[in-house]
Amino acid sequence: MNKLTPMMKQFMEIKENTKDALVFFRLGDFYELFFEDAEIASRVLDLVLTARSAGNDVKAPMCGVPHHAAKGYIQKLVANGYKVAIVEQVEDPKDVKGIVKREVIEIVTPGTYFEMDDNETREIASLSLDLIYATIVSCDVMSGEIKALRIMNEPAEIIKNLQQFQVREIIVPDNFDEFLVEEIQDKTKIYVSRFNEKDNSIKHDDQSIEDAYARLIAYLNATQKSSLQHLSEIKVLNDEAYLRMDYTSMMNLELIDHQKNKELSVYNFMDKTNTSMGSRLLKEKLMRPLYNISEIKERHTQIDLLMHDFILSDDLKTDLKETYDIHRIVARITTDKHNPQDFVRLKNTLRVFSSIKMKVNNLEEFKFLTQVDELVHVYDTLENAFLDNAPVTFKDGRTFKEGISPELDELITISNEGKTWLLNYEQQEREKTGIKNLKVGYTRAFGYYIDISKGQVENVKDEYNYIRKQTLTNSERYINEELQEYEVKISEAKERIQKLELDLFKEYTQFVVAHAQEIHEVGNAIAYLDVLMSLTEFSGQPGYVKPEIVNEPVLNIKEGRHPVLESSLKDHQYIASSVEMDPKRRTLILTGPNMGGKSTYMRMLAVNTILAQMGCYIPCDAAKIGIVDQIFTRMGASDDILMGQSTFMVEMLESQTALSRASQQSLILFDEIGRGTSTYDGMALAQSIIEYINETIACRTIFSTHYHELVSLEDMYDEIFNVNVLVHEEDKKVTFLYRVEEGRATKSYGINVAKLAHLPNAVIQRAEENLKMLELNRENKSTSIGSKILTVEVEPKEFQSLKQHLNKIDPNNMTPFEALQTLANLKEILGDNHDKQD
């Protein structure tokens, strides 16, 4: 270390304290990276790797990026899962002898970087574990929202929730569960940061929440190194406040992402927002639909009003297009990443918000807007201070309006009158010397000068007090005392202008930071209005109707259609189908060939239920939908976050989730359960799962299967009915009709599908011969699935969960406090479930 050059020694000291970050070390107009950081950056950013002397004949690998273009490079590094420590000079080189002091002013991390040019949500989360529960406290640094969620301490459950909340980075202490860390790193792209410190000022009634929350805030303070006053109070999520879906169900239903084309996701299809804030909020509303009927009906009323008042809708849409992302702006201001134009955009948005409030002031449906303070005093303060064309960076007094600072006004006048002064001085010198082509000019390197052509040099007299400074091919350049004095005056004026403007900039920054929470409320109101406008436009499409939302366990959709597929199908018109479910008809066994539309039918049902509970109109002729508290799906052999498990194991794990958590108000959609094992094993499991759901959970269920023997369950249970996708067969040619009707499928049509896939004729013919032999054998052997089970003996669900957690406990390694806490948690599990049953 002692053999390093002073600058390199300074770099190494900073690197020692930011080991897991790439150090962007400011040297002049560049950020430089050294040693391993440089090698990583050169590879990721495609930069040329050079070398610099580090002392004692050692060369340090080096690469760099221009400071004015650093944003794009940082964005790429963060997108590739790296942290970046920004190191700046914190002293004026003119005031320092020797090396200038440098410090880390910010550590950019995957979970805190919000300068991406998109509408994606990026959350950072802190985890806290006990023997039974995991507590997740997550923060969206841009919106300032902090929320807490308590779930079961199971790796799959934790990973699914992290994925669902779009967490990009998690914070854990050094002694955290290594197995869980490895699972998260193996199965996700979430960045794991080790951090032990906690903010002692953070208090919460729940100790687990307090631990995770305190670590999160301490980490944000350590990395952002600036004010975090825009962060909201922590909100503990109430599971019963919205329709719950896990990450797997969201993927199966293609709500946010689509495996083949992002454009085909439900979110992308219904996103008709006009603002980035609205677009992000719409995604949240889609992932967490409403559960309270009165809230759904209130949204219906709002949409109806906007749908029928065309003038109001058009006016509001125009206003929304003139607003800016003030959530991002406030986050930039509070974290000191802003520029003068951010203040202009903020005050313009506040002006538009006042206009919006005036338009809806007398409408009860828009109290979410009218009850929000429009912050007139904030608008007036910024309007009186900032020029509308204020630059992104300070440029010679073009940021603030006249009257803000008398001294600044005077200095700007001096600076602005410089051109006039120079013209007058040039004319004065021409008259004094008699040299008509004399010119007064300026260069940054040379300063102000008097330029005289070669032919007129002999007319320069000593009495003019010109001092020759530079000889050019065609002229000589001179300076004099008067020009030097003027140059000093102008230079001092510019420096003073910059100082005054910077002081004013800090003053208005502090002013806005003091109102950060109120400004966020304005942003929330604008975002929700934008969501309503988007839902209105979505609901106003031809063939969309308002569903009737009730508390009964019914699900009736007449001629329902999938909104995305209806608009994207090009080969043929979308074929609508109906569904009818109620307490006496709660389990539907869906049969029919592959490619016939079974999965599409189930997705249509689930997506329209979700849209209905968002308050939207849905594509159908009529709908009556009973409130759903949870949706569980198992569709296809999806390669999800449980990768590494066999398809059958994934099926069983996802089935277990549904069977252990579903209530009578839930909706279960199972596609081809049991196909991952032998035929008889799979059929036996499929039957027992259907019977368990029908007899024990008693919720609305659609079970798609190729086990045609299961259709006999309709004769055994009053609540089970058969439906099938229609197929037209003529002259051994099959046409899929993509429509679901009552009754059971008589054939699987697998060989017909093989023909459509153009398998070799020899294979098809041999398959037909094999099928005839199998059917003959089947006719000679009983294949009935057994008599109706009169009593289904099932261990209560809460005791299943209890056993799982008891198996994890080692009493010999528990402190008395841990034992008491675990006992309280186990009682809570039992209490929650008994309360629901009561």
Secondary structure by P-SEA (a helix, b strand, c coil): cccccaaaaaaaaaaaaaccccccccccccccccaaaaaaaaaaaccccccccccccccccbbbbbcccaaaaaaaaaaabbbbbbbbbcccccccccbbbbbbcccccccccccccccbbbbbbbbbbcccbbbbbbbcccccbbbbbbccccaaaaaaaaaaacccbbbbcccccaaaaaaaaacccbbbbbbcccccccccccaaaaaaaaaaaaaaaaaccccccccccbbbbcccccccccaaaaaaaccccccccccccccccccccccaaaaaaaaaaaacccccaaaaaaaaaaaaaaaaaaaaaaaaaaaaaaccaaaaaaaaaaaccccaaaaaaaaaaaaaaaaaaaacccccccccccccccaaaaaaaaaacccccccccccccccccccccaaaaaaaaaaaaaaaaaaaaaaaaaaaaccccccccccccccbbbbbccccccccccccccccccccccccccccaaaaaaaaaaaaaaaaaaaaaaaaaaaaaaaaaaaaaaaaaaaaaaaaaaaaaaaaaaaacccbbbbbbccccbbbbcccccaaaaaccccccbbbbbbbbcccccbbbbbbcccccaaaaaaaaaaaaaaaaacccccccccccccccbbbbbccccccccccccaaaaaaaaaaaaaacccccbbbbbccccccccaaaaaaaaaaaaaaaacccccbbbbbbccccccccccccccbbbbbbbbbbcccbbbbccccccccccccaaaaaaaaacccaaaaaaaaaaaaaaaaaaaaccccccccccccccccaaaaaaaaaaaacccccccaaaaaaaaaaaaaaaaaaaaaac
